[in-house]
């Protein structure tokens, strides 16, 4: 299974991955779960583009497929990769995908961006993307152009673009506003186990071929 942890800049995706990796080891699950983010899957270009990011998502999907053949799973966390990009990756029809959105309130988000010394002129863009991802978590029809413009031509947007909100479009949302990094890591680790056990929303391989539920 591909376990995608998504979210805007500053929500704690990389930190969650590192803590989860440690907890997998403590729980004796490090032979079952592998963790990755974009920089672990290949070199990052001097000027990363949306199309490049989407090509790397396909690399993550293929890695998850390879791991599944060994009875393992991939936790992909650390980059602002939306659910829709993972589902539209060319090979995503061959693997189950679960997604967890790390979210936080605007005040906390702004404070984290300030601590990271993000340029003032870019902070509204980060907060705007956080708002879009929040809406994307429940509505596949909400401004899909945010990820489909300037996209990698191989992406299969037809799997979800044009769909209305429906029961099968579901992901876990975790508010990190009042959580410590260790708590976020623990919640993400628990979510991974829940998703694999079928106790959290999962997009099963080929889900888009099924009639949409009302």
C-alpha positions, -999 to 999 in steps of 0.1 A, spaced: 0 0 0 11 36 -7 5 56 25 5 93 15 9 120 41 1 153 25 -1 190 36 11 224 29 46 237 40 51 239 77 25 213 88 51 188 99 53 162 71 90 155 72 91 155 110 62 131 111 80 107 87 112 107 108 92 101 141 71 74 124 103 57 111 116 56 147 83 43 160 82 16 133 116 4 146 104 5 182 73 -15 173 92 -40 153 76 -29 121 106 -15 103 107 -46 81 71 -39 71 71 -2 64 96 18 43 95 56 44 104 81 17 100 117 4 110 133 -28 146 138 -21 151 102 -11 137 90 -45 161 110 -67 179 143 -71 159 175 -69 165 199 -98 176 235 -92 141 246 -102 116 220 -93 84 221 -114 49 207 -109 56 182 -137 88 170 -121 70 165 -88 44 145 -105 70 123 -122 85 117 -88 51 107 -74 51 80 -101 85 69 -88 70 66 -53 40 47 -66 62 22 -84 83 18 -53 51 10 -33 42 -16 -59 76 -32 -57 74 -33 -19 39 -47 -20 53 -78 -38 74 -83 -6 44 -78 17 56 -43 26 42 -7 25 55 27 17 50 58 38 55 88 15 56 119 36 76 152 35 63 170 4 32 190 -6 19 161 -28 -19 163 -30 -41 132 -29 -52 139 -65 -16 137 -78 -10 103 -62 -43 89 -76 -35 103 -111 0 88 -113 1 64 -143 8 33 -122 -16 42 -94 -43 18 -107 -21 -11 -95 -18 -2 -58 -41 6 -29 -36 42 -17 -45 58 16 -40 95 23 -37 115 55 -38 153 53 -18 172 80 -37 204 86 -36 233 111 -53 266 118 -43 297 100 -28 314 131 -5 284 139 4 280 102 15 316 99 36 313 131 54 283 118 61 300 85 76 329 104 98 306 125 110 290 92 118 325 79 96 320 48 97 352 27 67 374 37 55 376 1 52 338 -1 33 332 31 -1 339 16 6 314 -12 14 287 14 -17 295 33 -38 295 1 -24 261 -8 -33 248 27 -69 260 22 -70 243 -12 -58 210 2 -83 213 30 -111 215 4 -95 189 -19 -97 164 10 -135 162 6 -142 177 -28 -124 164 -59 -141 191 -80 -126 220 -60 -103 240 -84 -85 209 -99 -64 234 -119 -43 238 -89 -25 206 -98 -36 199 -134 -20 231 -149 16 227 -161 12 190 -154 33 160 -165 15 148 -197 14 112 -185 -9 120 -155 -44 103 -156 -66 131 -144 -96 114 -159 -97 91 -129 -111 119 -107 -114 153 -123 -151 161 -128 -163 140 -99 -186 155 -73 -181 150 -36 -189 113 -29 -184 87 -2 -155 70 -20 -135 103 -20 -122 101 15 -90 106 34 -80 111 70 -75 147 82 -52 153 112 -52 188 128 -16 193 140 -22 228 155 -19 217 191 2 186 188 39 181 195 61 167 167 62 134 187 24 133 189 20 139 152 45 111 145 26 87 168 -7 96 151 7 91 117 22 57 127 -12 46 141 -29 58 109 -5 37 88 -15 6 108 -52 15 107 -51 20 69 -34 -13 63 -59 -30 85 -88 -14 67 -98 8 96 -91 41 77 -102 53 43 -84 36 14 -86 40 -23 -85 4 -35 -67 -3 -68 -90 5 -97 -115 24 -74 -122 49 -102 -137 22 -124 -165 17 -100 -198 37 -103 -197 68 -81 -220 64 -50 -245 91 -43 
